[in-house]
Amino acid sequence: MPIVRTESLTKVYGTTARKVQALHQVSLNIEAGEFVAIMGPSGSGKSTLLYLLGGLEKPTSGQVWMDQADLSTMNDDGLSQLRRQKIGFVFQFFNLIPVLTAQENVAMPLILDGLSRAEASQRADEALAKVGLSERKLHRPTELSGGEQQRVAVARALVTKPALILGDEPTGNLDSRSSDEVVGLLRNIVDEWGQTLVIVTHDPRVAAHADRIIFLKDGQIVDENRLKGNGSAEQIREQLSRVAVS
């Protein structure tokens, strides 16, 4: 049973006179415990697809189902609750609150969902331990490296124990070493903790760690590569080039 599926998913921006079709009739299934990378040329609809999967935007037509719930029919309150409880987000820019410590940043989603500060802090400590930052939990973002800040963001995404984690270029703002550390952590999220992970990336080295790559062009799925975590960055780079010029 897919944890997420879409059917004929279409998204159009703008008015009738100046409309842009970002996605067109996209249908896909994402299985529980799967690591999926979404790739494609600039403007192919990658981030739009991710935001629709996460309920951050609503489709123009078509459906997104998560655990049998149709996101396209949910109101804003229902979508907010679903995102807090079932979806974790990791973005290119870490979106940490500068005046809060790592522990407080990670605990924030739990506090917003009604947990006591004591329980939220305990669960934040557990999430930070998973990403190897227990000793840095009382540091503020400006006292952490870029890689450490992204690991805090990953811990924040994990702390609610979501069914699905979505990443939009999660290594795009990192140097090569920090990128390798974060993508190794993302792979562990799937292998050791059984999470489902979908990321948008332009980096073949990152995508090579995925179980499956979905290639988009002009808002449509044009190719797919099932890697099972054994991909070659060079092979993916060549495939991405073929997609771009096809």
N, C-alpha and C positions, 0 to 999 in steps of 0.2 A: 504494500500500500504506500503510495507516494506521500511524503510529508507535505509537499507543496506541488500543485499542478496548475497549469494555466491552459486556457482554451481560447483560441482566436483572439489573443490579447492585442489590442490596438490602442495607441495613444497618439492623439493629434494636438498640437499646440497652436495657438493663434486663432485669428478670425478666419472667416470664409475666404476673404480676399488675400490674406497672407498666412495661410496655414502651413504648418510643417508636420509631416507624419514621422514621428520618432520611432514607432513600432507598428508593424502590420501583420496581423493574424499569427501571432507567436503562440504555439502550443508546445508545452514541455512538461515533463515529470521530473521531480527531484526526490530521490529515495532517502529515507532516514539513514543517517550515518555516512552520507556521501559528501565528498569534497568536489565541488564543481567550480571551475573557472570560466568566466565569460570574457571573450576576447573579440577584437574587431577593430577596424579603422576608426579614427576619430569621427564622431557624429553618427556612429552605426546604431546607437540606441542602447548601449551597454548599461549606462547608469540609469536610464529611464526604466529598463527592465528590472534592475535591482530595486529601485524605489517603489515600483508597482508590487514586487514580491513582498516588500516590507510594509505595505500599506501607507507609505509616505505620500503617494499620489494615487489618484483613482484613474482607472482606464476610461478611455472614450467609449470603448466597447470591448466585449469579451469578459472573462472571469479569471480571478485568482482564488484558488481554494487552499486553505491551510487547516489541516486536521478537520476536514469536511465543512469548514466555515467559509462562506463566500465573502471575501473581503470587499468586493465591489458593492455589496448590499448593506454594509455596516455603516453606522453613523460615526461621527468624529469621536464621540466618547467610547464607543465600542472598539474603534481602531486604536485609540490611545491605550486602552486597557490591554488589548492584544499585544501591542508593541512592548509594553512594559513587562508583560508576563511571559511571552512566548518567543520574542525576537530580540537578539542582541545586535548592535550595530558597531562597526569599526570603520572609521573614515580615514582618508589620507591625512587630514589635519586633525590632530588628536582630540580637539574640542574638550580639553580639560579646563576646569575652573581654576584660574591662577592662584586665588587666595586660599584654596583648600589643599590639604595634604593628599597624597596618593590614596590613603585609606578613606578619607572623606569623599574623594571623587568616586571611588568604587562603591561606597556605601550609598551614594545619593539616590540611585534608582530604587533601592529598597525602602529608603526613608519616604520617598515620594509615593510609594505603594502602601505605606502605613505601618511598616515595621518600626519597632523601637530602635533608638540609636544604639543601644547596647547590642541587640541582636544583629543589626545591620553592620556594625563594626566587626563583630565576630565573623560574619560571613564574608565581609570584605577582606579580612585577614586571610581566610581560607583561599579566596580567589587570588590574592596577591602571592600567596605561597605557591600556587600552581604555576604562576608565571615567573617564579624565581625572584620576587621582589620583597620578601618579608622584611629584609633589613633596611629597605628604603621607604617603608610605608608612611613614615612621618615627614617625608620630604615633599615640598611643593614642586609643581611642574618645572619651574625655573631652575631647580636644583637637580634635575634629572636630564640625562642625555635623551636625544630623539628616540633611540631604540627603547629606552626605559619608559618614556612617556607613552609610546605605542603599546608597550606591554601593560601599562596601567589601563589604557583604553581597552585592551583585550580582556583584562580582568573585570573591568566594568561591564563588558558585554556578557561575560560568563556568570556574573554574580547572581543573576536571577534564575540561573539554570534553564535557559531558554531552549525551545525545541529547535530553533534555527538561528544561526549567526550569519549576518550579511556584512561583507567588507567591500568598500569602494576604494580601490587603489590603496590597500592598507600598508603597502611598503613604498608607495610613490614618493614619500617625503623623507626617505631614509638613505643613508649611504649603504654601500654593498654589504659591509659586515653586519650592520644592524638589520638590513633587509633579510639576510640569511638567518639571523637569529629569530626574527619575527615569523618568517615562513616556516621554519622548523617548529615553532610554537603552534602555528595554525595547523600543521600536519598532526601534531600531538593531540590537538583538540578533537580531531576526528578519530585517530587511532586509539588513544588511551582513554578518552572521556566520552566517546560515542556521540559527539555532537554532529549536527548537519551544518555544513559550511558552504556558502556561495560567495565568491568574490569576483569583482571586476578587476582586471589587471592588464597592463600593456606589456608586462615583463615576462618573456618566455621562461626565464629561470624560475620565476614564482609559479607560473602555470604548470611547469613540469612536475610539481609536487601533487597536483590534483589527480583525482580519479577519472575525471572527464572534463573536456574542454568543449564549450559551445561557442562557435564562431558566428558573429553577427555581421551583416552588411546591409546598409540601407533599411534598417529596422526589421530584418528577417533573419532567421536561422539559415545559414548557407552551408555549414559543415559541422562536423562533430568528431571528436577524437577521444576514445576511451583508453586512458593511460594506466589506470589502477595504481597510481603513485610511482610509476616507472617510466616517466616520460623523458625525452631528450629535448633540451632547450633549443638545440640547433634544428631538430625536426620541427618543433613548434614554430620557430622563427620562419622557416621555409613555408610552412602551411599558412601562417598568418600573411606572408607576402603574396601567396597565391590567392588568398581570399581578397586581399586589397586590390589586386589588379584584374580579378575575374569580372 
